[in-house]
Amino acid sequence: MKRGGTKLAILQLIREQDRYGYEIVSKLGEHGGGELALAEGNVYPALHGLERDGAIAAYWREVEPGVPPRKYYRITREGIALHDSMVRAWAAYTKAVNQLLNGGAKK
């Protein structure tokens, strides 16, 4: 379940505002009582894949003097379209699973 929702969760956070990698890891850990928590080793490959696919774009931002710049990610138009289609697909999937868990589709 986590694997299927990782990219969607990352896109959601980046859609809210530009974020850097560790911030994404931390925010995922804070949401859903820890149910969305992912290791950095899972988040960074997902970020790289989303960037490769054109859904997000990276840029470097100076935080403060003396601190190395951080790599931030922003969502692209393609990423917004992907996010919206993933939200629709996720809603349809969870609706179907909930129907199954509740004894099948009601007539």
N, C-alpha and C positions, 0 to 999 in steps of 0.2 A: 504494500500500500504506500509506504513512504517513497519508494522509487518512482512510482507513478505521479506523485504529487510534488516531488522535489522541484522540478522546473517551474511548475505553476506557482509554488510558494515563493520561489526566488523572484520570478517575474512580478508577483504581487508586491513584494517589498520594494523592488526597484521602481515599480510604477508609482508607488506612493512618494518616493523621493530618491535621488541619486544616493548610492551607498557604496561603501568599500567592503571587501571580502569578509573581514573579521566581524564587521558590524552586522552583516547578513547572517553569519553563523550565530552571533549573540541573539539577534532578534528572533530567529527561528527557535532557539532554545527557550525564549521567554513566552512564546505563544503556545496556546493549547495545553497548558500544564506540563510542558516538556515533551509532548507527543510529537512535535515537529523538530525536535533537536536532531541535528545532524553533525557528524564529524567534519572538520575542515577538509579531510580527504575525500569527502563526497560532494561538498559544496563547490570547491574550486574546479573540479572537472566539469560540473554542470555549468558553471559560469563560463568556462572556456568554450564549451559546446554551444551555449546560447550566443556567445560573441561570434563564434565561427559561422553560425547560422544567420547572423545579422539581426538577431532579436534584441541584443544589447550592444552598446559601444562603451569602450573603456577610455578613460583619460586620467591624467595624473593631476593631483591637487596638493598644493602646499597647505599644511594644516597650521603650522606655526614655525617661526624661525628655529633652526637647530633640530627640527624633527624631520626625518626623511619624508618626502611626499608619499601620499597614499594613492593607490590605484582605485578610482571610483568607476562605477558602472551606471549608465543611464539607459533607459528603455528607448528603443527606436519605434518608428511607425510600424515596422514589421513585427516588432515585439508586442506592441499594443494589439495588433490584429491576432497574433498568436495567443496572447493572454486571453483575449475575449473568446476565441474559439475553444481554448482549453477550459475556461470557466463553464461554457455551455456543455462541453463534453463531460466534465466532472459532475455537473448537476444532473445530467441524464443518467450517468453511471450510478451515482449515489441514490437516485430515485429508484432505479431498477433493483439495486441491492436491498434497499429498505423494503421494497415491495416483497422481495423474496424472503427476507427475514421475518416479515409480518404475515406470512402464509400465502404469498402469491398475489397477483393482481386481483383487485376486487371488481366484480361485475356489476 
